């Protein structure tokens, strides 16, 4: 808006009117005459320069008036300008152009005013008009250019009921009686006075001795580039003689608080909140061991000490005074053992009512987490040790069993005691970011690190280099967990049983390396969302999603799920061609993607099927080519492992002198002259299938057994033999046995004159390795007992060799 005057036709029943950020240079008389019900009027940053004396006429019920950040000076406010606002309680005149004197004459009519914010004028004098502000309780100066505070500066406010005063100026010098006129002071803010040391500012509090106050804020003073400040027991004597609940000493470049300072505090039971944050405390740290004396202390903040002035941990043992060393219990009273790593347990006393410790970014020498037994720590609820440089998590803190919030981010927990959190059974919030837990918990297969912490409601394990998430890690929190933060890890998949959680409603998986969520995971999330009444919030931004055939279900799930997703469920993803699209784009083109995927699947299936067929054909060809060999080995192995076990010390002995393979058509000659000659005349044992094969066995097994148990194999070959498949099988088995044992064991007897071309190829290949005898001479085939023919002698010699 850019109004140059106050708009007309404002409803008469308006109670709050905000005209901020306009260009209203002048407020004319009776501008608000119709707004009798107005209670709050704000004309902030509107370039206002002058107000007519009757401009506020009719605003008898106005209680709050904000005229801050304009161009008002003493001449802009006529003497009786506030006569029409007798009930005004709050007046904002800060950030105007008052440069030489205060408009106290105009303010003197505001007898009911309770709060005033106005500029602090350098060398300006508070006129007598302020003494008429009989109900003034709050006085703030903003901005403030006062450089000297003297014993006369605030005399005009003597006996006024001012309870809250803020002086953020450019103070260079103070006199100790400056605050004496403020008899009712409850809140004092002497902050952002960048040109005076805290040690020089503290004496201004001397007039407040034995007062009861809610807050003293002495923060953000002395902001020189270099230099530091030292507080002594004398300073804390001044601070401690005031019964104050909250003492804020933040960002004052305090480097040392001398031992004995806490002991010098008179009202130790009054102080509830102590803020020492943003300093550079590193010197005499003995005062830390005196803190337990502050029996009323509930909160202490020592966080974010200046990195330019590291806290030399070794100085603790060097600077502990005799008065304070007795409060820190070391084994065998050996103070030098305090910084030695080991199984030693150290005892550290806390203030008995302490509830919160904020120690984020305390600058200490990197140490291993020690075993510390805290005494008087039963009321401690919050412990913030974020970014404190501990080199390991191998120690334990005991004695703070009722802790509810624990922050240990930035620790190096690559070495960790899996029971480090076991003492905190009441823990509700655990924050451990950038703590190298991904490495430290690699061997925690059973999820021991969080076992038994059944009240945990919020877990932040972000930036811990987790590659894999143990499904049992959060098993103890199935009924309690509300918020789970796993962002900025290197997780590629999530295999947690989310449906087992009862109350989980916030999951942060952003900035990981997840390609897509599996079907099982999305189903688990949908079930969890139903449990949480559709209030589940899931953060996935910053992952490396892929929009391809594998992630079709995930793309559709992002569109249809009732889970509340960040960025509206639309994320960047890598497309088929390597370009980057969005999951929303992929969903819009889901049909085309499915078509591409089906074509791709059929192509892959066809290729795989073709390869499989080729393998089958090649294997079949090889099997056919070597079918006899394979059959022989199969039968041999089966015989060996099913029917035969060699006795210890057994050598190779044959049961038969020869196995005779013949066709039944040649039965008379084989069982007549042949068997008579070899068995009766020459006492050789023969294996004849009609006589020696075992009934009930397979023929093939009997043949293999006979060939194996015979020193020789006699093949009685005739035309009928060559036509028989079993005779061919006997020939093949004999040939394979010959090759296996590398010996000439085949004897071929031709009982008919058979030309070579009619012989089996398998026999012709080994013809030069067999003994061949011709028996188709009529004298040999006659059935008699005349064995004088040379054939019989040659046969006998062949059997014996």
Secondary structure, 3 states (H helix, E strand, C coil): CCCCCCCCCCCCCCCEEECCCCCCCEECCCCCCCCCCCCEEECCCCCCCEECCCCCCCCCCCCEEECCCCCCCHHHECCCCCCCCCCCCEEEECCCCCCCCCCHHHHCCCCCCCEEEEEECCCCCCCHHHHHCCCCCEEEEEEECCCEECCCCCHHHCCCCCCEEEECCCCCEECCCHHHHCCCCCEEECCCCCCCCHHHHHHHHHHHCCCEEEEEECCCCCCCCCCCEEECHHHHHHHHCCEEEEEECCCCCEEEECCCCHHHCCCCCCCCEEECCCCCCCCCCHHHHHHHHCCCCCEEECCCCCCCCCECCHHHHHHCCHHHHCCCECHHHCHHHHHCCCCCEEEEECCCCCCEEECCCCCECCEECCEEEEECCCCCCEEECCCCCEEEECCCEECCCCCCEEECCCCCCCCECCCCCCCCCCCCEEECCCCCHHHHCCCCCCCHHHCCCCCCCEEECCCCCCCCCCCCCCHHHCCCCCEEECCCCCCCCCCCCHHHCCCCCEEECCCCCCCCCCHHHHHHHHHHHHHCCCCCEEECCCCCEECCHHHHHHHHHHHHCCCEEHHHHCCEEECCCCCEEEHHHHHHCHHHHHHHHHHHHHHHHHHHHHHHHHHHHHHHHHHHHCHHHHHHHHHHHHHHHHHCCCCCCCCCCCCEEEEEECCHHHHHHHHHHHHHHHHHHCCCCEEEHHHHCCCCCCHHHHHHHHHHCEEEEEEEECHHHHHCHHHHHHHHHHHHHHHHHCCCCEEEEECCCCCHHHCCHHHHCCHHHCEEEECCCHHHHCCCCCCCCHHHHHHHHHHHC
